[in-house]
Amino acid sequence: MTTLSVNINKIATLRNARGENRPDLLGVAADCERYGAQGITVHPRPDERHIRQADVWALRPMLRTEFNIEGYPSKEFMELVLKVKPAQVTLVPDAPDAITSSAGWDVAPNLQFLTEVVDALRDAGIRSSIFVGTDPDNIAMAAKAGADRVELYTKPYADLFPVDPEAAVAPFAAASRKARSCGLGVNAGHDLSLENLRFFHDRVPHLNEVSIGHALICDALYLGLEETIHRYLDCLK
């Protein structure tokens, strides 16, 4: 079974635009769970332009599904997640001022650093996932770092999908098989949508989880949040 984790960063962006609590981030997270989502994802950035550290603390006790926190493993980020102890931490190589994640880790030159981070997460009972592309050697290095999972960066798939779906998905299917052979679980995320998710899910084996935010929230503007989550879940059947 592939689970759906809803990234609620965009809800926080909308809330922060007015400096009040509308929409209510915690209420939306609870609704996502009530409508069937199996996880909630947040990415607290240093400038707190969407998710704030206070949000992370507030979400932790009220969530009933998997809590996934993404971020670059800076000292401040690690202090936060080791105290909050979500189910999963997804390690991304983003610069502090990045608009969104735009690439996976080049694991080999960062192996010692990532190994230390993964060890700290494991000691705290937190599952680790390293954000990567589809290069098989890089995935093998993520396993060497001791990660529990990798998250495949799927923007290249989404970009090519309208032109050649089979060519778009092929490297991701191969990458997932490689990860499985290395003992890694497989997550995926970035630009997955109602247009391309079912095809991806049907052709990529061993897929544990997808994390989707931007497209899902955009769809919810037209379809409503409950209907949108049901449609994404249907793509994962």
N, C-alpha and C positions, 0 to 999 in steps of 0.2 A: 504493500500500500504506500502510495506517495502522499505525504501530508502537505497541507497548504498553510504557510505562515504569512500573515498579512503584515506588511511593513506600514506602520502608521506615521512615518515621518511627515508625509504631506498633510495629515490632519493637524500636526503640531505647527507646520508652516502657516496654515490658514488661521489657526488660533492666534499665533504670535503677531499676525498682521494688525490686529486690533488691540493687543495688549490685555485682553480679557480672557475669559474661559469659554469662548464659543467658537468652534465646537468644543465640547467637553471631551478631552482626549481619553480619559478613563472610561467615560460612557461609550465612546466609539469602540474602544478595545473590548469592553464587555459585550457590546453588540456583535462584534466580529466573532467572538467565541460562541455567542448564543445562536448565531446564524450558521455555525458549523465549522468555522476555521479551527484548525488544530494547533495554531501557534500565533504568537505576536512577535514581530521583529521591530527593533528600534536601532537607530544609529546615532548616538549622542556625539556631536562634534564639539571641538573645544570652544567655538564661538556661540554654541547653544542657539543657532539660528532656527532650529526646529525642535528636536527633542532636547530637553534640559535634564541635568542630573537629577533634579527634583522629580521629574516625570519617571525616571527609572526607579527611584525609590518608591514612588506612589504606585507604580504598576506591579511591582514584585508581589506584594501580599494579596492583590485582588485577582490576579490572573489564575485561571484554572487549567490552562493549556500550557504548551511549551513556551518559555520565554527565551528569545534569541537576541543577544546584544551584539551588534556589529561595531567594529571600530579598529583604528590603528592602535596597536598595543603600547601606547606611551605610558609613562609612569602613572599619570593621573587616571588614564583609562583602566589600567590594571588594578589600581587601588579601588576604583569603583566596582568593577565586576567581581573582584575577589571578596568584597564585602556583600554585594547584592546576591551573588551566587545564582545566576540564571541557569537554566538547563543547558544552554549552549552559548558559546562565544565564537563569533565568526571573525577571524583576523583578516583585515584588509590593509593594503599598503598605501592608502590614501594620504596625501599631504593634508595638513590641517585646513587649508583653504579650498580644497577640492569641492566642486559643485556636486559631483556624484562619483561613485567608484567607476574608474575607467580602465582598469587593468588588474590582472591578478599578480600575485607575488612571483618574483624570480627567486625561487627558494634557495638554490645552491649558495649564492653569496650571502644569504641571510640565515643560513642553516643554524648556526650557533644561537643567534638571537631568538629565532622561532622555537627552537628546541627548549630553550629556557622558559619561554612564555608558555608553551604547551605543558611543560612539566609543572609549572605553577598552577595552571588551570586544573590539571589532573589531580594534583594534591588537594585542591579545593573541591573536588568532586564535580567539576564542570566539563562537559563535553566540548572539545575543540574542533573547529573547522577552519581550514586555510583556504582563502579565496585564490583560485588559480585559473589559468587558461587550460587548453586541451593538450599541451605538450606532454607526452607520456613520461619523459625523463623528469620533468618538473613534478609531475604527480608522484613519481617514485620517491623523489626527494621529500615531498610532504609527508609521505609515510615514514621516511627515515627520521624526520623531525619528531615523530611520535604522535601526529595528529590522529584524531578519531575519524574525521571526515575531511573531504574537500568540498568547496562550493565552486561549481563551474560558472565562469563569467560568460553569460549567454548573449551579450550584445552582438557579437559576430554572427551568431545564429539568427537573431532577429533581423539583422540588416540584410542577410542574404536570403532569408526565407521567402520573400515575395517573388524572387527571381528564380531560385532553384532550391526548393525545400530539401530534396535528397542530399544535395551537396552541402547544404547548410547544416544538416543534422549529423552527417557522417562522422566528423571529428569528435562530436560530443558523445556519440554512441561508443566510439573507440576509447575515448577518455574514461567513460564510466566503466567499461570493461577492465581497463587498466587499473583504475582505482580499486575495483573489487578484487582483482588479482593481488593487489598489494595489501589487502585487508582493510581498506578504507570504505566508509560509507560515502554516499554521494548526494550532495545538495546542488541546487542550481538557482540562479537568479540574475536578473537584469534584462529589462525590456521583454520579458515574457508577457503574453497578453492572451485575450480570448481568441485572437486570430491565429496564434502560433503554438499555444500551449498543448493542445490535444495531440498534434502531430509530434511534438517534442516528446511528450510522455509516452506515446505509443512506440517510439523508435529508440529511446534511450533506456537501456536496461538498468536494473538495480538502483533506481532513483528513489531516494528516501524522502526528500523534501524539496519543495520550491518555495522561494521567498519572493513575494510580489507586492509592490506598493504603488508606484506611479500609475501604471496602466489600470490597476484595479480601482484606484480612487477616481481616476478619470471616467471609467465606465460607470461608477456608482453615481456620478452626477446625472446620468441619463436613465439608468436602470434602477437606481436605488441600491443601497448597500446590501440588503438581504438577497435580492435577486442576483446581484453581481457575484456575491460569494457562492451562491448556489451554482451559478454557471461555471465559475472557476473549478469548483469541486467536481462538477460533471465532466470537465475536461480531464480529470485525474482518475476517472473510473476505469 
